[in-house]
Amino acid sequence: MTPPPPLGPVGARPKLIDLRVEPERAITEAAAALRAGGVVLVPTDTVYGLAALTPDAEADLFSLKDRPEDRSIAVLVADRPAAESLAASVPAALAELMDRHWPGPLTVVLPRSQTSGPQIGGDRDTVGIRCPDHPWLRSLLSEVGPLATTSANRHAAPTPPEAHQVLTAITTATAPGSAEEAGVAAIAVAIDGGPCTGTASTVVAWSDGKLRVIRQGPLNL
């Protein structure tokens, strides 16, 4: 195996754990970091993602990506009940799509429950939710609960397919002393799950009695 290239001069390298070698340790370390308010790099069934459990850590996701603050962040869940706990309601048309395509590359935008605890995911009124087709990641989600998760790239840039490439790309794109540098330091643990070569999920919503495709992805709806 070719060793990962060294990071640039900004920040320290996060702890890198290969889940193919140490899957249980990967769960334990990732869960501890998330609960402590850190950001964790995780593999998914589509592309590598940056995950956060707390609102403060979610703010670091925006710094890491240099992402506009008016852009919401999706929430990953372990299963359908976890999704329903975040939503005020689930329109029948979206429920049917969830039954058909979960776990998988489908994000549904639902009206947010106002009693679901800390409002991770950005928007006050709606929340984009996805159940990934990745057994290890769903195990982590079962352990810690729903995670605010966004693709592991700088805003508008492609997501590298390998964990070490993600770390290098984010770090070398960050100016020393910037607000983004503080975000890079917030990556506490990086989970290497091998290549993630999918495309970002299809995103749908139900509006004015019609299905609206917000982003076209692997599913043609």
C-alpha positions as CSV (number, residue, x, y, z in Angstrom):
1,M,0.0,0.0,0.0
2,T,1.3,3.4,-1.0
3,P,1.7,5.6,2.1
4,P,-0.3,8.9,2.0
5,P,1.6,12.0,1.0
6,P,2.4,14.4,3.9
7,L,0.0,17.2,4.6
8,G,0.8,20.8,4.0
9,P,2.2,23.0,6.8
10,V,-1.2,23.8,8.3
11,G,-2.3,22.0,11.4
12,A,-1.7,18.5,12.6
13,R,-2.7,15.3,10.9
14,P,-6.0,13.9,12.4
15,K,-5.9,10.4,13.7
16,L,-6.3,8.1,10.7
17,I,-8.0,4.7,11.3
18,D,-8.5,2.0,8.6
19,L,-12.0,0.5,9.3
20,R,-11.1,-2.5,7.1
21,V,-8.5,-3.4,9.6
22,E,-10.0,-2.1,12.9
23,P,-13.7,-1.6,12.4
24,E,-14.6,-1.7,16.1
25,R,-11.9,0.8,17.0
26,A,-13.0,3.0,14.1
27,I,-16.5,3.1,15.7
28,T,-15.2,3.8,19.2
29,E,-12.7,6.5,18.2
30,A,-15.2,8.2,15.8
31,A,-18.0,8.2,18.4
32,A,-15.7,9.6,21.1
33,A,-14.5,12.4,18.8
34,L,-18.0,13.3,17.7
35,R,-19.4,13.4,21.3
36,A,-16.4,15.6,22.3
37,G,-17.5,18.2,19.6
38,G,-15.0,17.2,16.9
39,V,-15.5,16.7,13.2
40,V,-14.9,13.2,11.8
41,L,-14.1,12.2,8.2
42,V,-16.2,9.2,7.3
43,P,-16.7,7.0,4.2
44,T,-20.2,6.7,2.8
45,D,-21.8,4.9,-0.1
46,T,-21.4,7.9,-2.3
47,V,-18.4,10.2,-1.4
48,Y,-16.3,10.8,1.7
49,G,-18.1,13.1,4.2
50,L,-17.3,15.4,7.1
51,A,-19.6,14.6,10.0
52,A,-20.6,16.5,13.1
53,L,-22.8,15.7,16.1
54,T,-23.1,19.1,17.8
55,P,-24.2,22.6,16.4
56,D,-20.7,24.0,17.3
57,A,-19.0,21.2,15.4
58,E,-21.4,21.8,12.5
59,A,-20.2,25.4,12.3
60,D,-16.7,24.0,11.7
61,L,-18.0,22.1,8.6
62,F,-18.7,25.5,7.0
63,S,-15.1,26.7,7.8
64,L,-13.6,23.5,6.5
65,K,-15.4,23.7,3.2
66,D,-15.4,27.5,2.9
67,R,-19.2,26.9,2.4
68,P,-21.7,29.8,2.2
69,E,-23.6,30.1,5.4
70,D,-26.9,30.1,3.6
71,R,-26.4,26.6,2.4
72,S,-27.9,23.9,4.6
73,I,-26.2,20.6,5.5
74,A,-27.9,17.2,5.2
75,V,-28.3,14.8,8.2
76,L,-27.5,11.1,8.0
77,V,-29.5,8.6,10.0
78,A,-29.3,4.9,10.8
79,D,-32.8,4.0,9.8
80,R,-36.3,5.2,9.1
81,P,-37.4,5.8,12.7
82,A,-34.4,8.1,13.3
83,A,-35.5,10.1,10.2
84,E,-39.0,10.4,11.4
85,S,-37.8,11.6,14.8
86,L,-36.3,14.7,13.1
87,A,-39.4,15.4,10.9
88,A,-42.7,17.1,11.7
89,S,-44.3,14.9,9.0
90,V,-43.4,12.7,6.1
91,P,-45.5,13.3,2.9
92,A,-46.8,10.0,1.4
93,A,-44.9,10.5,-1.8
94,L,-41.6,10.9,0.0
95,A,-42.4,8.0,2.3
96,E,-42.8,5.8,-0.7
97,L,-39.4,6.9,-2.1
98,M,-37.8,6.2,1.2
99,D,-39.2,2.7,1.3
100,R,-37.9,2.1,-2.2
101,H,-34.5,3.7,-2.1
102,W,-33.3,3.6,1.5
103,P,-30.7,2.8,2.5
104,G,-29.2,4.5,-0.6
105,P,-28.3,7.7,-2.4
106,L,-31.5,9.5,-1.8
107,T,-31.9,12.7,0.4
108,V,-35.4,13.8,1.3
109,V,-36.1,17.3,2.4
110,L,-38.8,17.2,5.2
111,P,-40.4,19.7,7.5
112,R,-38.4,19.9,10.6
113,S,-39.7,18.8,14.0
114,Q,-39.3,21.7,16.5
115,T,-39.0,19.2,19.4
116,S,-36.1,17.1,18.1
117,G,-33.4,18.6,20.2
118,P,-30.3,20.5,18.8
119,Q,-31.1,21.7,15.2
120,I,-28.3,20.2,13.2
121,G,-28.6,20.5,9.5
122,G,-28.8,24.2,9.0
123,D,-32.3,25.3,8.0
124,R,-34.8,26.1,10.8
125,D,-37.9,24.9,8.9
126,T,-36.7,21.9,6.9
127,V,-34.1,19.2,7.1
128,G,-32.5,17.0,4.4
129,I,-32.2,13.4,5.6
130,R,-30.5,10.4,4.1
131,C,-30.0,6.8,5.3
132,P,-26.7,5.6,3.7
133,D,-26.1,2.2,2.2
134,H,-22.9,1.7,4.2
135,P,-23.1,-0.8,7.0
136,W,-20.2,0.6,9.0
137,L,-21.5,4.1,8.8
138,R,-25.0,3.0,9.9
139,S,-23.4,1.3,12.9
140,L,-21.8,4.6,13.8
141,L,-25.1,6.4,13.4
142,S,-26.8,3.8,15.6
143,E,-24.2,4.5,18.2
144,V,-24.2,8.3,18.3
145,G,-27.5,9.3,16.5
146,P,-28.1,11.5,13.5
147,L,-25.0,13.4,12.1
148,A,-24.8,16.6,10.1
149,T,-22.7,15.5,7.2
150,T,-21.5,17.2,4.0
151,S,-19.2,16.1,1.2
152,A,-15.5,16.2,2.2
153,N,-14.3,18.9,-0.2
154,R,-13.8,22.6,-0.5
155,H,-16.9,24.3,-1.7
156,A,-17.6,23.7,-5.4
157,A,-14.5,21.5,-5.7
158,P,-14.6,17.7,-6.4
159,T,-14.4,15.3,-3.5
160,P,-11.2,13.1,-3.6
161,P,-11.9,9.4,-3.6
162,E,-9.4,8.5,-0.9
163,A,-9.3,9.6,2.8
164,H,-5.7,10.8,2.7
165,Q,-6.4,12.7,-0.4
166,V,-9.2,14.5,1.3
167,L,-7.0,15.5,4.2
168,T,-4.3,16.8,1.9
169,A,-6.8,18.7,-0.4
170,I,-8.5,20.5,2.5
171,T,-5.3,21.3,4.3
172,T,-3.3,22.6,1.3
173,A,-6.3,24.8,0.3
174,T,-6.3,26.5,3.7
175,A,-4.4,29.7,4.3
176,P,-2.4,29.8,7.6
177,G,-4.0,32.0,10.2
178,S,-7.4,31.9,8.5
179,A,-10.8,31.0,10.0
180,E,-10.6,27.9,7.8
181,E,-7.4,26.8,9.5
182,A,-9.3,26.5,12.8
183,G,-11.8,24.3,11.0
184,V,-9.1,22.0,9.7
185,A,-7.8,21.6,13.3
186,A,-11.3,20.5,14.2
187,I,-11.0,17.2,12.2
188,A,-10.3,14.9,15.1
189,V,-10.5,11.5,13.4
190,A,-10.4,10.4,9.8
191,I,-11.8,7.0,9.0
192,D,-10.3,5.3,5.9
193,G,-12.8,3.0,4.3
194,G,-11.0,2.6,0.9
195,P,-12.1,4.4,-2.3
196,C,-15.4,6.2,-2.3
197,T,-16.1,6.8,-6.0
198,G,-19.9,7.4,-6.1
199,T,-21.6,10.7,-6.9
200,A,-23.5,12.9,-4.5
201,S,-27.0,11.8,-3.6
202,T,-30.2,12.7,-5.4
203,V,-32.1,15.3,-3.4
204,V,-35.9,15.6,-3.5
205,A,-38.7,17.6,-1.7
206,W,-42.5,17.7,-1.8
207,S,-43.8,21.2,-2.6
208,D,-47.2,22.4,-3.7
209,G,-48.4,18.9,-4.2
210,K,-45.6,18.0,-6.5
211,L,-42.3,16.1,-6.3
212,R,-39.4,18.5,-6.8
213,V,-35.9,17.2,-7.7
214,I,-33.5,19.7,-6.1
215,R,-30.3,17.9,-7.2
216,Q,-30.1,15.1,-9.7
217,G,-27.8,12.3,-8.5
218,P,-27.5,8.5,-9.0
219,L,-31.3,8.1,-8.9
220,N,-33.3,9.3,-11.9
221,L,-36.7,10.3,-10.4
